[in-house]
């Protein structure tokens, strides 16, 4: 039988196997002159696909001004699918979004392939169907390239999908949409807390909000005078794993926002401040609350005297000043931050008692944010679990 594991009551027919080109025709997008961009009609590009479950006209970032003839042949209307034509990773190439604006048509850019609706299907169901592991594997395995991966109109035309009746498509799309709404509300709640914390940090570090009016005036110190700035160690690639498990439980921070992998050893204890040394994210400030391995593109900030500097206060201040730390980067191809520049970076320091009060206050926000993030992760997991059972 060609049917998913979980179905709504009364739906018993097998799903039909069809090719995508029986539902839509494919075209590449607009490549206009440089001065055509920034005005005119909105056009869908890479970030619009990656950042949105579905796209409506007001969600679109960019715009382009082209002739009526070009507009006519590159129009994106309700129910059309948009595919990422090129990507640095095989995992992202061919990712899709769907246009769900019934009032306003848009255009689409040259790094996008449009699937123009030619047959009956539920647009959001089809978008969800294209996210199923089987379909994603088809697309990514057919993508060409080595350093950059690409798909073509002919590749998309050849992709096979399983599809049920219109009524079943609608029921599935409605069910998953409920999760999308919950996820969106939870994301908004989480972002609101983050913005509130950011606002408080601004008032605290501008000294508009004080926790003890009788405390001494705040003073500046160089980061190198209050801490030992230590670069990490190179790790053999053979020791690096993508999995976090019993064999490789320790995250590896080698620059970047998140771990670059996991290993079976650590060179730093928990509760440490790190700053990314190189790459596009150099200057990113992080606080690691478990033992970890610090790689060669990561600085660890070791406080010299913990009786005068509160570790979490220092992290909070450096995080607040992250943009200025990023401004210390040098180099163009692969930027980096020199240790000497970090050593001279100035830190605003209140009395230790006030530091601790600030840390306690901000930690309350962190706990709230962590709790809401956990709820968000749970909703995303539930949605993914249902999709695994409801699609072939």
The 8 nearest C-alpha neighbors of each residue, nearest first, counted from 0:
[[1, 2, 13, 14, 3, 12, 11, 15],
 [2, 0, 13, 14, 3, 15, 391, 161],
 [1, 3, 13, 14, 0, 391, 4, 12],
 [2, 4, 391, 389, 390, 5, 388, 6],
 [5, 3, 388, 389, 6, 2, 390, 391],
 [4, 6, 389, 388, 3, 7, 385, 390],
 [7, 5, 389, 8, 4, 3, 10, 11],
 [6, 8, 10, 9, 5, 170, 167, 171],
 [7, 9, 10, 6, 11, 5, 167, 170],
 [8, 10, 11, 7, 6, 12, 167, 166],
 [11, 9, 8, 7, 12, 6, 167, 164],
 [10, 12, 9, 13, 8, 6, 2, 7],
 [13, 11, 10, 14, 163, 2, 164, 1],
 [12, 14, 1, 2, 0, 15, 11, 163],
 [13, 15, 163, 162, 1, 161, 2, 12],
 [16, 14, 162, 161, 17, 163, 13, 1],
 [15, 17, 161, 160, 162, 159, 14, 18],
 [18, 16, 159, 160, 15, 161, 19, 21],
 [19, 17, 159, 20, 158, 21, 157, 160],
 [18, 20, 21, 156, 22, 158, 159, 23],
 [21, 19, 156, 23, 22, 18, 24, 157],
 [20, 22, 19, 18, 23, 17, 118, 117],
 [23, 21, 118, 20, 117, 19, 116, 119],
 [24, 22, 116, 117, 115, 20, 114, 21],
 [23, 25, 115, 114, 20, 117, 116, 26],
 [24, 26, 114, 113, 152, 115, 112, 23],
 [27, 25, 113, 112, 28, 152, 114, 24],
 [28, 26, 112, 109, 111, 113, 25, 29],
 [29, 27, 109, 108, 107, 111, 112, 26],
 [28, 30, 108, 109, 31, 107, 27, 73],
 [29, 31, 109, 108, 28, 32, 110, 33],
 [32, 30, 29, 35, 33, 65, 36, 63],
 [31, 33, 35, 34, 30, 36, 65, 63],
 [32, 34, 35, 36, 31, 30, 37, 63],
 [33, 35, 36, 32, 37, 31, 64, 63],
 [36, 34, 64, 32, 33, 63, 31, 37],
 [37, 35, 63, 34, 38, 62, 33, 64],
 [36, 38, 62, 63, 61, 35, 39, 34],
 [39, 37, 62, 63, 36, 64, 40, 35],
 [38, 40, 64, 63, 62, 41, 37, 65],
 [41, 39, 62, 63, 64, 42, 105, 38],
 [40, 42, 62, 105, 61, 63, 106, 59],
 [41, 43, 106, 107, 62, 105, 61, 108],
 [44, 42, 107, 108, 47, 106, 59, 41],
 [43, 45, 108, 47, 46, 107, 111, 42],
 [44, 46, 48, 47, 83, 49, 110, 111],
 [47, 45, 49, 48, 50, 44, 43, 60],
 [46, 48, 50, 45, 44, 49, 43, 51],
 [47, 49, 96, 46, 45, 50, 51, 95],
 [48, 50, 46, 47, 51, 45, 94, 96],
 [51, 49, 47, 48, 46, 52, 45, 53],
 [52, 50, 53, 48, 49, 47, 54, 96],
 [53, 51, 96, 54, 50, 97, 48, 49],
 [52, 54, 97, 51, 96, 98, 99, 55],
 [53, 55, 98, 99, 97, 51, 58, 56],
 [56, 54, 100, 58, 57, 99, 98, 53],
 [55, 57, 58, 59, 100, 103, 105, 54],
 [56, 58, 59, 55, 60, 54, 41, 100],
 [59, 57, 55, 56, 54, 60, 47, 51],
 [60, 58, 57, 56, 61, 47, 43, 41],
 [59, 61, 58, 47, 62, 41, 43, 42],
 [62, 60, 41, 42, 59, 37, 63, 43],
 [63, 61, 41, 42, 37, 40, 38, 39],
 [62, 64, 36, 39, 38, 40, 35, 37],
 [63, 65, 39, 35, 38, 40, 36, 62],
 [66, 64, 69, 63, 70, 67, 35, 31],
 [65, 67, 69, 68, 70, 64, 71, 63],
 [68, 66, 70, 69, 71, 65, 72, 64],
 [67, 69, 71, 66, 70, 72, 65, 73],
 [70, 68, 66, 72, 71, 67, 73, 65],
 [71, 69, 67, 73, 68, 72, 74, 66],
 [70, 72, 68, 69, 74, 73, 67, 66],
 [71, 73, 69, 70, 74, 68, 67, 106],
 [74, 72, 70, 106, 71, 69, 75, 28],
 [73, 75, 106, 71, 70, 105, 72, 76],
 [74, 76, 105, 106, 104, 79, 73, 107],
 [77, 75, 104, 79, 78, 74, 98, 105],
 [76, 78, 99, 101, 98, 100, 79, 75],
 [77, 79, 122, 98, 99, 116, 76, 97],
 [78, 80, 115, 116, 98, 114, 77, 76],
 [79, 81, 97, 114, 113, 96, 98, 78],
 [82, 80, 113, 96, 95, 112, 97, 114],
 [83, 81, 95, 112, 93, 94, 111, 84],
 [84, 82, 93, 111, 94, 92, 85, 45],
 [83, 85, 111, 110, 150, 149, 93, 112],
 [86, 84, 149, 92, 148, 83, 110, 150],
 [85, 87, 92, 88, 148, 147, 91, 149],
 [86, 88, 147, 148, 146, 89, 85, 91],
 [89, 87, 90, 86, 91, 148, 92, 147],
 [88, 90, 92, 91, 139, 148, 87, 86],
 [89, 91, 88, 92, 139, 135, 94, 93],
 [92, 90, 89, 94, 88, 86, 93, 83],
 [93, 91, 86, 89, 85, 94, 83, 90],
 [92, 94, 83, 82, 84, 95, 91, 138],
 [95, 93, 83, 82, 92, 91, 96, 49],
 [94, 96, 82, 81, 48, 93, 83, 80],
 [95, 97, 48, 81, 53, 80, 52, 126],
 [96, 98, 80, 53, 79, 81, 54, 126],
 [97, 99, 54, 77, 79, 78, 53, 100],
 [100, 98, 77, 55, 78, 54, 97, 101],
 [101, 99, 55, 77, 102, 98, 103, 56],
 [100, 102, 77, 103, 99, 76, 104, 55],
 [103, 101, 100, 104, 77, 56, 76, 99],
 [104, 102, 100, 101, 56, 105, 76, 55],
 [103, 105, 76, 75, 74, 102, 106, 56],
 [106, 104, 75, 42, 41, 74, 56, 40],
 [105, 107, 42, 74, 75, 73, 43, 41],
 [108, 106, 43, 42, 28, 44, 29, 73],
 [109, 107, 28, 29, 44, 111, 110, 43],
 [108, 110, 28, 29, 30, 111, 27, 107],
 [111, 109, 84, 108, 85, 83, 45, 44],
 [110, 112, 84, 83, 109, 108, 82, 28],
 [113, 111, 27, 82, 26, 81, 84, 28],
 [112, 114, 81, 26, 25, 80, 115, 82],
 [113, 115, 25, 80, 23, 24, 79, 81],
 [116, 114, 79, 23, 24, 113, 25, 117],
 [115, 117, 23, 79, 118, 78, 114, 22],
 [118, 116, 23, 22, 115, 24, 119, 21],
 [119, 117, 22, 116, 120, 23, 21, 115],
 [118, 120, 121, 117, 22, 116, 165, 122],
 [121, 119, 122, 165, 118, 125, 22, 168],
 [120, 122, 124, 123, 168, 125, 169, 165],
 [123, 121, 78, 125, 124, 120, 126, 97],
 [122, 124, 126, 125, 121, 172, 127, 97],
 [125, 123, 172, 127, 121, 126, 122, 168],
 [124, 126, 128, 122, 123, 127, 129, 121],
 [125, 127, 123, 129, 128, 124, 97, 96],
 [128, 126, 124, 130, 129, 125, 123, 131],
 [129, 127, 125, 130, 126, 131, 124, 390],
 [128, 130, 126, 127, 131, 134, 125, 135],
 [131, 129, 127, 128, 135, 132, 134, 126],
 [130, 132, 128, 134, 129, 133, 135, 390],
 [133, 131, 135, 134, 136, 130, 387, 129],
 [132, 134, 136, 135, 131, 137, 391, 130],
 [133, 135, 137, 136, 131, 132, 129, 138],
 [136, 134, 132, 138, 137, 133, 139, 130],
 [137, 135, 133, 139, 134, 138, 140, 132],
 [138, 136, 134, 135, 140, 139, 133, 141],
 [137, 139, 135, 141, 136, 140, 142, 134],
 [138, 140, 142, 136, 141, 89, 137, 135],
 [141, 139, 137, 138, 142, 136, 89, 143],
 [140, 142, 138, 139, 137, 143, 154, 150],
 [143, 141, 150, 139, 149, 140, 148, 138],
 [142, 144, 149, 148, 141, 150, 145, 147],
 [145, 143, 148, 147, 149, 146, 142, 150],
 [144, 146, 147, 148, 143, 87, 89, 149],
 [147, 145, 144, 87, 148, 88, 86, 89],
 [148, 146, 87, 144, 145, 86, 149, 88],
 [149, 147, 144, 86, 143, 85, 142, 89],
 [150, 148, 85, 143, 142, 84, 144, 92],
 [149, 151, 142, 84, 154, 93, 143, 85],
 [152, 150, 154, 153, 155, 149, 84, 112],
 [151, 153, 155, 154, 25, 156, 26, 150],
 [152, 154, 156, 151, 155, 157, 150, 25],
 [155, 153, 151, 157, 156, 152, 150, 158],
 [154, 156, 152, 158, 157, 153, 151, 19],
 [157, 155, 20, 153, 19, 154, 158, 152],
 [156, 158, 154, 155, 18, 153, 159, 19],
 [159, 157, 155, 18, 156, 19, 160, 154],
 [160, 158, 18, 17, 19, 157, 16, 161],
 [159, 161, 17, 16, 18, 162, 158, 134],
 [162, 160, 16, 15, 14, 17, 391, 159],
 [161, 163, 14, 15, 160, 16, 164, 17],
 [164, 162, 14, 167, 168, 15, 165, 161],
 [165, 163, 167, 166, 168, 162, 14, 12],
 [164, 166, 168, 167, 169, 120, 163, 121],
 [167, 165, 169, 168, 164, 170, 163, 171],
 [166, 168, 170, 164, 169, 165, 163, 171],
 [167, 169, 165, 171, 166, 170, 124, 172],
 [168, 170, 172, 166, 167, 171, 173, 165],
 [171, 169, 167, 173, 172, 168, 174, 166],
 [172, 170, 174, 168, 173, 169, 167, 175],
 [171, 173, 124, 169, 175, 174, 170, 176],
 [174, 172, 176, 170, 171, 175, 169, 177],
 [173, 175, 171, 176, 172, 177, 170, 178],
 [174, 176, 178, 172, 177, 173, 171, 179],
 [177, 175, 179, 173, 178, 174, 172, 180],
 [178, 176, 180, 175, 179, 174, 181, 173],
 [179, 177, 181, 175, 176, 180, 182, 382],
 [178, 180, 176, 182, 177, 181, 183, 175],
 [179, 181, 183, 177, 178, 182, 184, 176],
 [182, 180, 178, 184, 183, 179, 185, 177],
 [181, 183, 179, 185, 180, 184, 178, 186],
 [182, 184, 186, 180, 185, 181, 179, 187],
 [185, 183, 187, 181, 186, 182, 188, 180],
 [184, 186, 188, 182, 187, 183, 375, 181],
 [185, 187, 183, 189, 188, 184, 182, 190],
 [188, 186, 190, 184, 185, 189, 191, 183],
 [187, 189, 185, 191, 186, 190, 184, 192],
 [190, 188, 186, 192, 191, 187, 371, 368],
 [189, 191, 193, 187, 192, 188, 186, 194],
 [192, 190, 194, 188, 193, 189, 187, 195],
 [193, 191, 195, 189, 194, 190, 196, 368],
 [194, 192, 190, 196, 191, 195, 197, 189],
 [195, 193, 197, 191, 196, 192, 190, 198],
 [194, 196, 192, 198, 197, 193, 191, 199],
 [195, 197, 193, 199, 194, 198, 200, 192],
 [196, 198, 194, 200, 195, 199, 193, 201],
 [199, 197, 195, 201, 196, 200, 194, 202],
 [198, 200, 196, 202, 201, 197, 203, 195],
 [201, 199, 203, 197, 198, 202, 204, 196],
 [200, 202, 198, 199, 204, 203, 205, 197],
 [203, 201, 207, 205, 199, 208, 200, 204],
 [204, 202, 208, 206, 200, 205, 201, 207],
 [203, 205, 206, 201, 202, 200, 316, 207],
 [204, 206, 202, 203, 207, 201, 208, 200],
 [207, 205, 203, 204, 208, 202, 209, 201],
 [206, 208, 202, 205, 203, 209, 204, 201],
 [207, 209, 203, 206, 202, 210, 205, 199],
 [210, 208, 211, 206, 212, 207, 203, 353],
 [211, 209, 353, 212, 356, 208, 357, 214],
 [210, 212, 213, 214, 209, 353, 352, 356],
 [211, 213, 214, 209, 210, 215, 208, 216],
 [214, 212, 211, 215, 216, 210, 209, 353],
 [215, 213, 211, 212, 216, 350, 353, 349],
 [214, 216, 217, 350, 213, 349, 212, 218],
 [217, 215, 218, 214, 349, 350, 348, 213],
 [216, 218, 349, 348, 215, 347, 219, 350],
 [217, 219, 348, 347, 216, 349, 220, 346],
 [218, 220, 347, 346, 348, 345, 221, 217],
 [221, 219, 346, 345, 222, 224, 347, 218],
 [220, 222, 345, 343, 224, 223, 344, 346],
 [221, 223, 342, 224, 344, 225, 345, 226],
 [222, 224, 342, 226, 221, 225, 343, 227],
 [225, 223, 221, 222, 226, 220, 342, 227],
 [224, 226, 222, 223, 303, 302, 221, 304],
 [227, 225, 302, 303, 301, 223, 224, 222],
 [226, 228, 301, 300, 229, 223, 302, 303],
 [229, 227, 300, 299, 226, 301, 298, 230],
 [228, 230, 299, 298, 227, 231, 300, 301],
 [229, 231, 298, 297, 295, 299, 228, 232],
 [232, 230, 295, 294, 293, 297, 298, 229],
 [233, 231, 295, 294, 234, 293, 230, 292],
 [232, 234, 295, 294, 235, 231, 296, 293],
 [235, 233, 236, 232, 294, 238, 239, 295],
 [234, 236, 237, 238, 233, 239, 232, 262],
 [237, 235, 239, 238, 234, 240, 233, 260],
 [236, 238, 235, 239, 240, 234, 262, 261],
 [239, 237, 236, 235, 262, 240, 234, 263],
 [240, 238, 236, 262, 237, 261, 260, 241],
 [241, 239, 261, 242, 260, 262, 238, 247],
 [240, 242, 260, 261, 243, 239, 259, 262],
 [243, 241, 240, 244, 261, 247, 260, 248],
 [242, 244, 248, 247, 261, 241, 245, 249],
 [245, 243, 248, 247, 246, 242, 261, 249],
 [246, 244, 248, 247, 243, 263, 249, 242],
 [245, 247, 244, 263, 248, 262, 243, 242],
 [248, 246, 263, 262, 244, 261, 245, 243],
 [249, 247, 244, 243, 245, 263, 246, 262],
 [248, 250, 291, 261, 262, 247, 263, 265],
 [251, 249, 261, 291, 258, 260, 292, 252],
 [250, 252, 292, 258, 261, 260, 259, 291],
 [253, 251, 258, 293, 294, 254, 259, 292],
 [254, 252, 294, 296, 297, 295, 293, 251],
 [255, 253, 275, 296, 297, 252, 276, 277],
 [254, 256, 280, 257, 275, 253, 281, 283],
 [255, 257, 283, 280, 254, 258, 285, 275],
 [256, 258, 255, 259, 252, 254, 251, 260],
 [259, 257, 252, 251, 260, 250, 256, 253],
 [260, 258, 251, 252, 257, 253, 261, 250],
 [259, 261, 241, 258, 251, 240, 239, 250],
 [262, 260, 250, 240, 249, 251, 247, 239],
 [261, 263, 247, 239, 249, 264, 238, 240],
 [264, 262, 247, 246, 248, 249, 265, 261],
 [265, 263, 262, 249, 292, 266, 247, 291],
 [264, 266, 292, 291, 267, 290, 249, 263],
 [265, 267, 292, 291, 293, 268, 264, 290],
 [268, 266, 291, 290, 265, 292, 293, 269],
 [267, 269, 290, 291, 289, 270, 266, 271],
 [268, 270, 289, 290, 288, 271, 287, 267],
 [271, 269, 288, 287, 289, 286, 268, 272],
 [270, 272, 287, 286, 269, 273, 288, 299],
 [273, 271, 286, 300, 299, 285, 314, 287],
 [272, 274, 299, 285, 298, 284, 300, 286],
 [275, 273, 284, 298, 283, 282, 297, 276],
 [274, 276, 254, 281, 297, 282, 283, 277],
 [277, 275, 296, 297, 281, 336, 335, 254],
 [278, 276, 335, 281, 296, 334, 275, 254],
 [277, 279, 281, 333, 334, 280, 335, 254],
 [278, 280, 281, 334, 277, 333, 255, 335],
 [279, 281, 255, 278, 283, 282, 275, 256],
 [282, 280, 275, 277, 276, 278, 283, 279],
 [281, 283, 325, 275, 324, 274, 280, 284],
 [282, 284, 275, 274, 281, 280, 321, 285],
 [285, 283, 274, 318, 273, 282, 321, 275],
 [284, 286, 273, 272, 274, 287, 283, 318],
 [287, 285, 272, 271, 273, 288, 270, 314],
 [286, 288, 271, 270, 289, 269, 285, 272],
 [287, 289, 270, 269, 286, 271, 290, 268],
 [288, 290, 269, 287, 291, 270, 268, 249],
 [291, 289, 269, 268, 267, 265, 249, 288],
 [292, 290, 265, 249, 250, 267, 251, 289],
 [291, 293, 265, 251, 266, 267, 294, 250],
 [292, 294, 231, 252, 297, 251, 253, 232],
 [295, 293, 253, 231, 232, 233, 296, 297],
 [294, 296, 231, 232, 233, 297, 253, 230],
 [297, 295, 276, 253, 254, 277, 294, 275],
 [296, 298, 275, 276, 254, 253, 294, 231],
 [299, 297, 230, 274, 273, 229, 231, 276],
 [298, 300, 273, 229, 228, 272, 301, 230],
 [299, 301, 228, 272, 273, 227, 226, 302],
 [302, 300, 227, 226, 299, 228, 303, 271],
 [301, 303, 226, 304, 225, 305, 227, 300],
 [304, 302, 226, 225, 301, 305, 227, 224],
 [305, 303, 306, 302, 307, 308, 225, 226],
 [306, 304, 308, 307, 309, 302, 303, 310],
 [305, 307, 304, 308, 351, 309, 303, 302],
 [306, 308, 305, 351, 304, 309, 350, 352],
 [309, 307, 305, 306, 351, 310, 304, 302],
 [308, 310, 312, 311, 305, 354, 313, 355],
 [311, 309, 313, 312, 308, 314, 302, 305],
 [310, 312, 314, 313, 309, 358, 315, 355],
 [311, 313, 315, 358, 309, 310, 314, 354],
 [312, 314, 316, 310, 311, 315, 317, 309],
 [313, 315, 311, 317, 312, 316, 318, 272],
 [316, 314, 318, 312, 313, 317, 311, 319],
 [315, 317, 319, 313, 318, 314, 320, 312],
 [318, 316, 320, 314, 319, 315, 321, 313],
 [319, 317, 321, 315, 320, 316, 284, 314],
 [318, 320, 316, 317, 321, 315, 200, 201],
 [321, 319, 317, 318, 323, 322, 316, 324],
 [320, 322, 318, 324, 323, 319, 317, 325],
 [321, 323, 325, 324, 320, 326, 282, 319],
 [324, 322, 326, 325, 321, 320, 327, 282],
 [323, 325, 321, 326, 322, 282, 327, 320],
 [326, 324, 282, 322, 327, 323, 328, 321],
 [325, 327, 323, 324, 328, 322, 282, 329],
 [328, 326, 325, 324, 336, 329, 340, 323],
 [329, 327, 336, 335, 326, 325, 334, 330],
 [328, 330, 334, 335, 336, 327, 331, 337],
 [331, 329, 334, 332, 333, 335, 328, 336],
 [330, 332, 334, 333, 329, 335, 328, 278],
 [331, 333, 334, 330, 278, 279, 329, 335],
 [332, 334, 278, 331, 330, 335, 277, 279],
 [335, 333, 330, 329, 331, 278, 277, 328],
 [336, 334, 277, 328, 276, 329, 281, 278],
 [335, 337, 328, 276, 327, 329, 277, 338],
 [338, 336, 340, 339, 335, 341, 328, 276],
 [337, 339, 341, 340, 342, 336, 228, 298],
 [340, 338, 342, 337, 341, 343, 223, 336],
 [341, 339, 337, 343, 342, 338, 344, 327],
 [342, 340, 344, 338, 343, 339, 337, 222],
 [341, 343, 223, 339, 222, 340, 344, 338],
 [342, 344, 221, 340, 341, 222, 345, 223],
 [345, 343, 341, 221, 222, 342, 340, 346],
 [344, 346, 221, 220, 222, 219, 343, 347],
 [347, 345, 220, 219, 221, 222, 348, 344],
 [346, 348, 219, 218, 217, 220, 345, 349],
 [347, 349, 218, 217, 219, 346, 350, 220],
 [350, 348, 217, 354, 353, 351, 218, 216],
 [349, 351, 353, 352, 354, 215, 214, 348],
 [350, 352, 354, 307, 353, 308, 355, 349],
 [353, 351, 355, 354, 350, 356, 349, 214],
 [352, 354, 356, 355, 350, 351, 357, 349],
 [355, 353, 351, 357, 352, 356, 312, 349],
 [354, 356, 358, 352, 353, 357, 359, 351],
 [357, 355, 353, 359, 358, 354, 360, 352],
 [356, 358, 360, 354, 355, 359, 353, 361],
 [359, 357, 355, 312, 361, 356, 360, 311],
 [358, 360, 362, 356, 357, 361, 355, 363],
 [359, 361, 357, 358, 362, 363, 356, 364],
 [360, 362, 364, 358, 363, 359, 357, 365],
 [361, 363, 365, 359, 364, 360, 358, 366],
 [362, 364, 366, 361, 365, 360, 367, 359],
 [365, 363, 367, 361, 362, 366, 368, 196],
 [364, 366, 362, 368, 363, 367, 369, 361],
 [365, 367, 369, 363, 364, 368, 370, 362],
 [368, 366, 364, 370, 369, 365, 371, 363],
 [367, 369, 365, 371, 370, 366, 372, 364],
 [368, 370, 372, 366, 367, 371, 365, 373],
 [369, 371, 373, 367, 368, 372, 366, 374],
 [370, 372, 374, 368, 373, 369, 189, 375],
 [373, 371, 375, 369, 374, 370, 368, 376],
 [372, 374, 376, 370, 371, 375, 369, 377],
 [375, 373, 371, 377, 372, 376, 378, 370],
 [374, 376, 372, 378, 377, 373, 185, 371],
 [375, 377, 373, 379, 374, 378, 380, 372],
 [376, 378, 380, 374, 375, 379, 381, 373],
 [379, 377, 381, 375, 380, 376, 382, 182],
 [380, 378, 376, 382, 381, 377, 383, 375],
 [379, 381, 377, 383, 378, 382, 376, 384],
 [382, 380, 384, 378, 383, 379, 377, 385],
 [381, 383, 379, 385, 380, 384, 178, 386],
 [382, 384, 386, 380, 381, 385, 387, 379],
 [385, 383, 381, 387, 382, 386, 380, 388],
 [384, 386, 388, 382, 387, 383, 389, 381],
 [387, 385, 389, 383, 388, 384, 390, 382],
 [388, 386, 384, 385, 389, 390, 383, 131],
 [387, 389, 385, 4, 386, 5, 390, 3],
 [390, 388, 386, 5, 3, 387, 385, 4],
 [391, 389, 3, 388, 386, 387, 128, 131],
 [390, 3, 2, 161, 389, 131, 133, 388]]
